[in-house]
Amino acid sequence: MWAELLPVGRSSASGGYRRYAWTGADADCRAWFRQQAEARGLAYEVDRNGNQWAWLGDPAEGDAVVTGSHLDSVPDGGAFDGPLGVVSAFAALDELRGRGARLTRPLGIVNFGDEEGARFGLACVGSRLTAGALTVEQAHRLTDGDGITLPQAMEAAGYDPDAIGPDPERLGRIGAFVELHVEQGRALDLSGDRIGIASAIWPHGRWRFDFRGEANHAGTTRLADRRDPMLSYAETVLAARREAELAGAVATFGKIGVEPNGVNAIPSLVRGWLDSRAADQATLDTVVTGIEKAAREYAAAHGVDLGVERESFTPVVEFDHALRDELARILGTDTELRVPVLGTGAGHDAGILSGRVPTAMLFVRNHTGVSHSPAEYAAEDDCVAGVSALADVLEGLACT
């Protein structure tokens, strides 16, 4: 399965992946998922929000155990973020069948659409819509860098954008959702453990900073006469690093847009996107407030106007304690596998669903800690350990 999926959406130039929502690469990933489902005799369906489901047993019976993740990527992302959870889900089902396990609850595998938000700027669109955390009106206003709206992209891919929206009936079928994911950090590598259980997802959000100055000639405009928004932006990037470091949080300006974007032109607009995350809400508020305060001071000093807009936000997610403890109990029966509980600064579909259904996460060791990069990597023996652990969890939950 891994070998079949590996070339899909891969850039020959960077070696990274460009599997953006409602593109050709996304369609190829979806075709792969359907093929895997049908090859195993699973009932396959696509919900109103474009999420793919594969079922063993009748989900209408309710109290289903569901696992899976996503197949899309960030720009030039790695192979493991998302796909490892989907591949491992199918592999865990194969393992259960090999064991002769008899399921007493329906078992589902899911591929959530547009988790990374690489095209439309909002993460977890598929799960947000399903959980009612994103309204239809908000979704219809999402636009990519080429001015194509989400409804236009969905329609071009053969889906009905007018059908999207909350899906409480589908969520009502789910008794537990367990997402396996490559760790996006080095906690397991440093502790020497192959597998971990998530405790919580840090609160996090994305903010857009619009620095508006005055376009002018780079060669003839005196420094004293300039209203250069690039200066304010650059100083704000450094301020973000300082604020995050002081608070023990993280803050990143990772995306930028410049107008008119000419080598010999002073910009009229520099638009930068801030991603910030912290262990608790108060710390996150302190960091973002500090960054915005510094940005406004820099903008005023350079005669630049500043607009700040929060584009997305996810509060702290505490995973279901009872389900988390049950995972620890199930995996604790393997005396050779120590399973630590750890928090994460990365957002996931499991975090979005946590307010509607009991959710939990398993992490697979990442020796480098690198993620959202072509260098993202997990060793095969650790991935196999992840499949085995997921199979144990599914058997413990769905065969009781």
N, C-alpha and C positions, 0 to 999 in steps of 0.2 A: 504493500500500500504506500509506504513512504517513498519508494522509488518512482511509483507512478505519479504521485502528486508533486514531487520535487521540481520538475521543470516548468510547471504551470505558473505563468506570470513572472518568470525570472528574467531579470535584465542581464543581457550579455555584457553590457558596459560596466555595471556595478557589482554584479553577482547577487544583488538584493532583489526583493520581491515588490511588485507593483500590482497587487491584487485589489483594485479599488472597486467599490460598490457599483453594481450595474454596468460593468464593462465586460469586454470579451474574456479577460482572465477570470473574472468573477463567474461568468457563465460556465467556463471550463471547470472551475472548482465545484460548482453546483452539479454539473453533469457527473463529476467523479463521485460526489456524495450519493447521488441517486443510484449510480451503478453499484456502489458498495452495499447500499441498502437492499436493492433488488437481488443482488447475488447471494444474499443471506436469507432471502425469503421474507424480508421485513415489509410491513405495510408502509408505503412512502406517501408523504403529503407535504404540501407547501401551505403555510398559513397566510392569512390576509396581509401580513406585514413582510412577507418574503422569506421568513425563516423556514428552514427545511427540517422535517421530522421523519424518523424511521422508528417503527414500533414493533415490538415483540409482545404479543398479547393485545387485548382490546383496551385502549386508553379510556374509553367511555366508562370502564369499570371504576376508574378513579384510583387515588392513592398510588399513582405510578411513581416509579423511580426513574429519573432522567439524568443522563450525563451527556457531555459534549462540550463544544466551545465555539470557535469561529474559524473561518478560512481566509478572510481578507487580511490585508497587511497595511502597515504604515508605508510611506514612500521609502523604497529601498530597505525594507525590513528584513528580518531573518526568517528562517524556515520553520522555527519551532513555536513562536508566539501565536497561539490559536490552533494551528493544524495539529500540534502534538496531542491536544485534548480530543480532537475529533478522531484522528487515527487510533489513539489509545482506546477510545470508546468502542470502536469496531473490534479492535484486537482483544479487548476485555470480554466482549460478548463471545468471541471465538473461544477464549479460554474457558469461559463458563460452560459452553457447550462441550468442550473437551473434557471437562470435569464431570459432565453428566448432571449439572446442577438443575434442580427443578424450581422454576420461579413461581411464586405464589402471588406476585404483583406484576402489573404490566411494566415493561422496561422500554424506555425511549432513548434515542440518540438524536441530538439536535445540532444544527449548524445555524447559529444566529447571524443575521445579515448586518453588514456595515458596523462591525464592532469598533474598529479603529477610528472611524470618522475621517479617514484620510481625504476623501473627496469632498464631503459637504461640511466638514469642520465640527461635527458633533459626534462624540463617541457613543457607541451602543444604541444606534438608532432602532435596530430591529427589536431588541429587548425592551427599550424604553417605550416604544409604541405599544408593544404587547402588554406591558405592565401599567400603561396609562400615565407614564412619567413624561411623555412627550405628546402634546395634543396634535390633532390632525392639522390644525391651522399652522402651528409652529413647524411641523414637518414640511408642509407645502411651501413654506417660505425659505427653506434651505436651498442654497445655490452653490454650485462649484465654482472653481476659478475661471471657467469659461462662460459663466453666466447661465449654465443649464440648471434648471430647477430639479429638485428630487422627483416631482411628479413626471417631468419630461424624461428623466433618465429611467425611471421605472417603466414607463409606457414603452420606451424604445427597446427595453429588454423583455417586453412581453408580459408585464405585470400591470395590474389595475391600481393606480394610485388613489382612486376614489374609495377603495375598499379598506384602506389602512385604518388602524385605530386600536383601542383597547380590546383585549381578548380575554376577559375574565373566565369565560367558559373553559378555554384551553388551560389556563393556569389552574383552574379548579380541579383539573384532572391530576395535578402533580402533587405527590406527597413529599417528595424530596428531590432536590437537584444538587448534583455533585459535579463540579467542574475540575478537571485535571489541567494543569498549566505548567509550562516551564517556569522555574523561578526567575524573576527579573531582578536579580541581585545575587550576592554571594553568601547569604546566611548559611545555607546548607553546605556549601563548599567549606566554609570556615569551621563548621561544627562537625564535618565529616559524615553527614547523613545523606542518604539517597533521596528520601521522601520527607516532606513536611506537610503539616495541616495548617490552614490559614485560621488566624484568630479574628482579624479585622482588616478592612481596607481604609487607609487614611482618607480623610476628607480632601477633596481636590477640585480644581476648577481651571477654566481657561478664560483669560481676559484679553481683550483687544485694545491696544494703545494706538491712537491716531495722533501723530505729531504733524501739524500743518504749518508749513513755513511759506517761503516765497521762492519759486523757481527763478534761476538767474544763470548767467554765464560763469562757468568755473574759472575762466581765465581773466576776466575783466572786472569782476566784482570784488571790491575791497573786502577784506575780512571783517572790518568794522561795519560794513554796510549789509552784511548777510543776515538773513533769517533762516538758518540752516537747521532743519529738523533732524538731520542725521546726528548732529552733535548731541542734542537732547536724548535721542534714542540710545546712542552709544553710552552716555553717562548713566542712563536708566538700566541698561544691561548690567553694568558694573554694580549699581545700587542693589539690583535684585540678588546678585551673588552675596553682597555684604549682609543684607537683611536675612537671607536664608541661613547663612553661616552663623550669625549671631543667635538665631532662634532654634538651630538644630533641625531645620526644615530643608526643603528643596524648592528652587525657583529657576525656571528656564525660559529664556526667549529663544525659541527654536525655529520660528517661521517669521519671515519679513517680506513686505511688499513695498516697493519704492516707485514713486512717480516723479518725473517722467522716466527715470531709470536710464539716464544717459551718462556716459563716462565724463563728458565735459559740461554737465549741467548740475547745478545745485538743486537738490530735490525740493519739490513743493509739498510732498507728503511722504512720510515714512510710517508705515503701519506694521506694528510688531505684536505678536501673540505671546502672552505669558502663560506658562503652565506652572502652577504652584501647588505643593502638597505638604501636609504636616501631620503629625501624629494625633493632633486634636484641633478642634475648631478654633479655639482661642488663639493658638499659635499661628494657624493659617491666616486668621484675620489680622493679626499683628504684622505678619510678613507682607501681605498684599497692601495693607494700609500704608506701611512704611515705604513700599516701592512706589505707590501712587503719589505719596507726599513728595518724595524725592523727584519724581518725574515732573510734577507741576512746578517745582522750584527750578529745575533745569530748563523747562520750557519757557518760563517767565524770563529767565536770564538771557535767553537767546531770541526773545521776541517771537516765540512759537506758540500756537494754540494747541491745546491737548484735550482729546476726548477719550474717555475710558468706558468700555462696555464689557460687562460680564457675559460671555457667550454660553457658558455651561458651568454647572456646579453639581457635585455629588457629595452629600454629607457623609460623615463617618459611617461605615457599615460594620456592625458587629454580627458576625455569622451566628446562626442559630446554635445556641450553646448545647442544647440537647443532642442535635445532630452531630455537632463537632465532637462531643464527648463519645458519641456512639462510634464515630469513625476511629477515634483513639482506642476505644475498647476493642473494636474488630481487628485493627492492625496491631494492637498490643499483644495479641495471641501469638504473633510471630516473634520468637525470642531473639532472632538475628536482626530484626528491623527495629531500630529506634526511630520514633517519629516525633520530632519536636513540633511545637505550636509556635507560629511566627506571624507577625503582621506584615503588611505589604503596602507600598505606596502606589501600586498600579491598580487601575480600574478594570473591572471585568463585568461580563454579563451576569455572573452570579451575584455581584453586588447590587445590580439593578433589580434582580428578581427577589432579593432577600426580604423586601418589604411585603411581598405577596405570598411567597412559599418558603418553607425551610430550605436553606442553601448551605453548602459547605464547599471547600476547595482543597485539593491536593496539589502540592508543588513537587516538581522533579528537579533534582540538582542541576545547576548550571555552573560549571567549573570556572568560567571566566567572569560570570556576572553580567556579561554584555547582552543587551537586548535592544530591539528596534534598530538592528544593524545586521549587515550580512555576516558579521562575525559571531552572531548568536549561535550557541552550540550546547547540546546535551549529549553525553556519551551514550552509546547504544545500550550498555549494560544498565545504566541508570534509567533509560527509557523503558527497558524491559521490566525493571523493578517497579516502575510506575504503572505499567499495564497489570502486573501481578497484584499490586496494591489496590488498584481500581477494581479489578475482578473480585478481590476479597471483600471490598466494601459493597459492591453491587450484590454479591451473593449474600452478605450479611443483612442487607437491607431488603432485598427483593425475594429472598427465599425463606423468610421467617413466617 
